[in-house]
Amino acid sequence: MRSITLKLILSFLLIGLISIFIIIQLARQNTQTEFNRFIAGGRGDDLVAELVNYYQTHGSWDGVDRTISPGDGEIMVPSYTIADAQGIALFEGGGFKGGAVIPDHELEFGIPISVGGKTTGILVMERLPFPGNPREEEFIQRINNVLIYSGLGAGLIALLLGILLSRTISRPIRELTKATHAVSEGDLNQQLPVRSKDEIGELTRAFNKMSAELSRSVNARKQMTADIAHELRTPLSLILGHAEAVHDGVLPPSRENFEIIREEAARLEHLVDDLRTISLADAGELSLAPQVISPEKLLQEVASLYQFQTRSKDLE
């Protein structure tokens, strides 16, 4: 069975790798798109200058698609078309057929063509990715490599942080496990340091309280056992002493001597009943049995038990 430390490390690492992968993919895609848009915008400005020159020379856009070169062999210019004032493509290009109505959201990305302070058309360029020249492709590849290396570095950092955090979290759990085993083996003096104020810290405080209460309960039970043994020893000593005295002839087998033995035996019986009552109380099965008693008789019984001790100390 895997430890909780290993599970936490794997969880942190998996979450970190998934997050890093998503960030890298989004960054690569956005970098490629924005770079293409930047290059296309620059080429569009160059193309607008040529189109303005063409319009000034010819006074219209007739034949412009056959006159303006799409590229010089090294710098590839994206496909394009020109929209008139009504947003209709004047010729096929840029992903539109000639005479097609260009949507408004495409026109928003178009470049106005102004001649003499008057807008004569809108240059609409195809917004699809383009190959680019070798230097541009090398630039994009370098950006992608930086993103990949950064992702690997971030993954290593995520692994180290996962190890550190998992050990920090699992340390008090291991201490609690060790202390629990010690308590189960009889060592009740287990108190752990509380290192945090979170749920684990609260669990540690609860364990310390439980251990202290359990130790106090065991000590109280031991003390009660010693007290019970002492209480039982007194009537037993009297019963054995009088019985041996009568047996050996030291005391006569009179009614008074047998009455003492009977009273101490009854007292011993009461103590045994008290022990049974305590055991029922510990088990939660004690039921109350109200009885009518005479306070005077109760006080006389208590006084008679300690009559010898009070007389020896001149107490009334």
C-alpha positions in Angstrom: 0.0 0.0 0.0 1.4 3.4 -1.0 2.1 5.9 1.8 0.2 9.2 2.0 3.5 11.0 1.3 3.9 9.3 -2.1 0.3 9.9 -2.9 0.6 13.6 -2.1 3.9 13.9 -4.2 2.3 12.3 -7.2 -0.9 14.4 -6.8 1.1 17.7 -6.7 3.3 16.6 -9.6 0.3 15.5 -11.7 -1.5 18.8 -11.1 1.6 20.8 -11.8 2.3 18.9 -15.1 -1.3 19.2 -16.3 -1.3 23.0 -15.5 2.1 23.5 -17.2 1.1 21.5 -20.3 -2.1 23.6 -20.7 -0.1 26.9 -20.2 2.5 25.8 -22.7 -0.1 24.9 -25.3 -2.0 28.1 -24.9 1.2 30.2 -24.9 2.5 28.5 -28.1 -0.8 28.9 -29.8 -1.2 32.6 -28.8 2.4 33.3 -29.6 2.0 31.9 -33.1 -1.2 33.7 -33.7 0.0 37.1 -32.4 3.2 36.8 -34.3 1.4 35.9 -37.5 -1.0 38.9 -36.9 2.0 41.1 -36.3 3.8 40.0 -39.5 0.5 40.2 -41.5 -0.1 43.7 -40.2 3.3 44.8 -41.3 2.8 43.3 -44.7 -0.6 44.8 -44.9 0.8 48.3 -44.4 3.2 47.7 -47.3 0.4 46.4 -49.4 -1.8 49.4 -48.6 0.9 51.7 -49.9 1.0 49.8 -53.2 -2.8 49.9 -53.4 -2.9 53.6 -52.8 -0.4 54.1 -55.5 -2.5 51.9 -57.8 -5.7 53.8 -57.1 -4.0 57.1 -57.6 -2.7 55.9 -61.0 -5.8 54.2 -62.3 -8.6 56.1 -60.5 -10.4 52.7 -59.7 -9.8 49.2 -58.5 -10.3 47.6 -61.9 -7.6 45.0 -62.6 -6.0 45.5 -59.2 -6.0 41.7 -58.4 -3.9 41.1 -61.6 -1.6 43.9 -61.1 -0.5 43.9 -57.5 2.0 41.0 -56.9 1.2 38.8 -53.9 4.9 38.5 -53.0 8.4 38.9 -54.1 9.4 35.3 -53.7 10.9 35.6 -50.3 8.3 37.4 -48.2 5.0 35.7 -48.7 2.0 38.1 -48.5 -1.3 36.6 -47.3 -4.2 36.4 -49.7 -6.4 39.5 -49.6 -9.4 41.2 -51.1 -10.7 44.8 -51.2 -14.2 45.6 -49.9 -16.1 48.6 -51.1 -18.2 51.0 -49.1 -21.0 48.4 -48.9 -18.6 45.7 -47.7 -18.7 43.7 -50.9 -15.5 41.9 -52.1 -14.3 43.5 -55.4 -12.5 40.3 -56.4 -11.8 36.8 -55.2 -9.2 36.6 -52.4 -8.7 36.5 -48.7 -11.1 33.5 -48.5 -14.0 35.4 -50.2 -15.5 35.1 -53.6 -15.8 38.2 -55.8 -19.1 40.0 -55.1 -19.5 38.3 -51.7 -20.6 40.3 -48.7 -17.9 40.4 -46.1 -19.1 40.1 -42.5 -18.8 43.0 -40.2 -16.4 41.2 -37.8 -14.0 40.6 -40.7 -14.2 44.3 -41.8 -13.3 45.3 -38.2 -9.9 43.7 -38.8 -9.5 45.3 -42.2 -7.2 48.2 -43.0 -8.8 51.3 -44.5 -7.3 52.5 -47.8 -7.5 56.3 -47.9 -6.7 58.3 -51.1 -6.8 62.1 -50.8 -8.5 61.9 -47.4 -11.3 59.7 -48.7 -11.7 56.0 -47.9 -11.8 54.2 -51.2 -11.9 50.6 -49.8 -10.9 48.3 -47.0 -8.1 45.8 -47.3 -9.3 42.5 -45.9 -6.5 40.0 -45.4 -6.8 36.3 -44.8 -6.3 35.6 -41.1 -5.1 32.0 -41.4 -1.6 31.0 -40.3 1.0 31.4 -42.9 4.4 29.6 -43.3 6.6 32.6 -43.0 10.2 32.9 -44.0 13.0 30.8 -42.4 14.0 33.6 -40.0 10.4 33.9 -38.8 10.1 30.2 -38.4 13.4 30.1 -36.5 12.1 32.8 -34.2 8.9 30.9 -33.5 10.9 27.7 -32.9 13.1 29.5 -30.3 10.0 30.8 -28.5 8.6 27.2 -28.4 11.9 25.8 -27.1 12.0 28.4 -24.3 8.4 27.5 -23.4 9.3 23.8 -23.3 12.4 24.3 -21.2 10.5 26.6 -18.9 7.8 23.9 -18.5 10.4 21.3 -17.6 11.9 23.7 -15.1 8.5 24.4 -13.6 7.8 20.7 -13.5 11.0 20.1 -11.5 10.0 22.9 -9.1 6.6 21.4 -8.7 8.2 18.1 -7.9 10.4 19.6 -5.2 7.6 21.6 -3.7 5.4 18.5 -3.7 8.0 16.6 -1.8 8.4 19.4 0.7 4.7 20.0 1.2 3.9 16.3 1.4 6.5 15.7 4.1 5.2 18.8 6.0 1.7 17.4 5.8 2.5 13.8 6.5 4.9 14.4 9.4 2.3 15.0 12.1 0.2 12.1 10.7 3.2 9.8 11.1 3.7 11.1 14.7 0.0 10.5 15.5 0.3 7.0 14.1 3.4 6.2 16.2 1.8 7.7 19.3 -1.4 5.7 18.7 0.5 2.5 18.5 2.3 3.4 21.8 -1.0 4.0 23.5 -2.3 0.7 22.3 0.7 -1.0 23.8 0.0 0.6 27.2 2.2 3.8 27.1 -0.4 6.4 28.0 2.1 9.3 28.5 2.0 10.5 24.9 1.9 14.2 24.2 2.6 15.5 20.7 3.7 19.0 19.7 1.0 21.1 17.9 2.7 22.6 14.8 -0.2 24.2 13.1 -3.7 25.7 13.6 -5.4 23.7 10.8 -7.3 20.4 10.9 -4.2 18.4 11.6 -3.3 20.7 14.5 -6.8 20.3 15.9 -6.5 16.5 15.5 -3.2 16.6 17.4 -4.8 18.6 20.2 -7.7 16.2 20.4 -5.2 13.3 20.6 -3.3 15.0 23.4 -6.5 15.6 25.3 -7.6 12.0 24.8 -4.2 10.7 26.0 -4.3 12.8 29.1 -7.8 11.8 30.0 -7.1 8.2 29.4 -4.0 8.4 31.6 -5.9 10.2 34.3 -8.7 7.5 34.1 -6.3 4.7 34.4 -4.5 6.2 37.3 -7.9 6.9 39.0 -8.9 3.2 38.4 -5.6 2.0 39.9 -6.2 4.3 43.0 -9.7 3.0 43.2 -8.5 -0.6 43.1 -6.0 0.1 45.9 -8.8 1.7 48.0 -11.1 -1.2 47.4 -8.4 -3.7 48.4 -7.9 -1.7 51.6 -11.6 -1.5 52.4 -12.0 -5.3 51.8 -9.0 -6.1 53.9 -10.5 -4.6 57.1 -13.6 -6.8 57.4 -11.7 -9.8 56.2 -9.1 -9.3 58.9 -11.8 -8.9 61.6 -13.7 -12.0 60.4 -10.5 -14.1 60.2 -9.2 -12.8 63.5 -12.4 -13.6 65.4 -12.9 -16.9 63.7 -9.3 -18.0 64.6 -9.7 -16.7 68.1 -12.9 -18.7 68.6 -11.3 -21.7 67.0 -8.2 -21.5 69.1 -10.2 -21.0 72.3 -8.9 -17.5 72.9 -12.4 -16.1 72.6 -15.5 -18.0 73.8 -18.0 -19.0 71.1 -20.5 -16.5 72.5 -23.4 -14.8 70.7 -21.5 -11.5 70.8 -18.4 -12.8 69.0 -20.5 -14.5 66.3 -22.5 -11.3 65.9 -19.3 -9.4 65.2 -18.3 -12.0 62.6 -21.8 -11.7 61.0 -21.7 -7.9 60.9 -18.3 -7.8 59.3 -19.5 -10.5 56.8 -22.5 -8.3 56.0 -20.2 -5.3 55.7 -18.0 -7.3 53.2 -21.2 -8.2 51.3 -22.1 -4.5 51.0 -18.6 -3.7 49.7 -19.0 -6.4 47.1 -22.3 -4.9 46.1 -20.7 -1.5 45.9 -18.1 -3.0 43.5 -20.8 -4.4 41.3 -22.5 -1.0 41.4 -19.3 0.7 40.2 -18.8 -1.8 37.4 -22.4 -1.2 36.3 -21.8 2.5 36.4 -18.7 2.1 34.2 -20.6 0.0 31.7 -23.4 2.6 31.6 -26.0 0.0 32.8 -26.6 1.4 36.3 -30.3 1.8 37.2 -31.5 3.9 40.1 -33.5 2.1 42.9 -34.9 4.7 45.3 -35.5 3.5 48.8 -37.0 5.0 51.9 -34.5 5.2 54.8 -34.3 6.6 58.3 -31.7 9.4 58.6 -31.4 8.7 62.3 -30.7 5.0 61.7 -28.2 5.9 58.9 -26.3 8.3 61.2 -26.3 5.7 64.0 -24.8 3.0 61.7 -22.0 5.4 60.6 -21.3 6.5 64.1 -21.1 2.9 65.3 -18.6 2.0 62.6 -16.2 4.7 63.9 -17.0 4.6 67.6 -13.7 3.1 68.6 -11.7 5.7 66.6 -13.7 8.6 68.0 -13.4 7.4 71.6 -9.6 6.9 71.2 -9.3 10.5 70.1 -11.8 11.9 72.7 -14.2 13.0 69.9 -18.0 13.2 70.3 
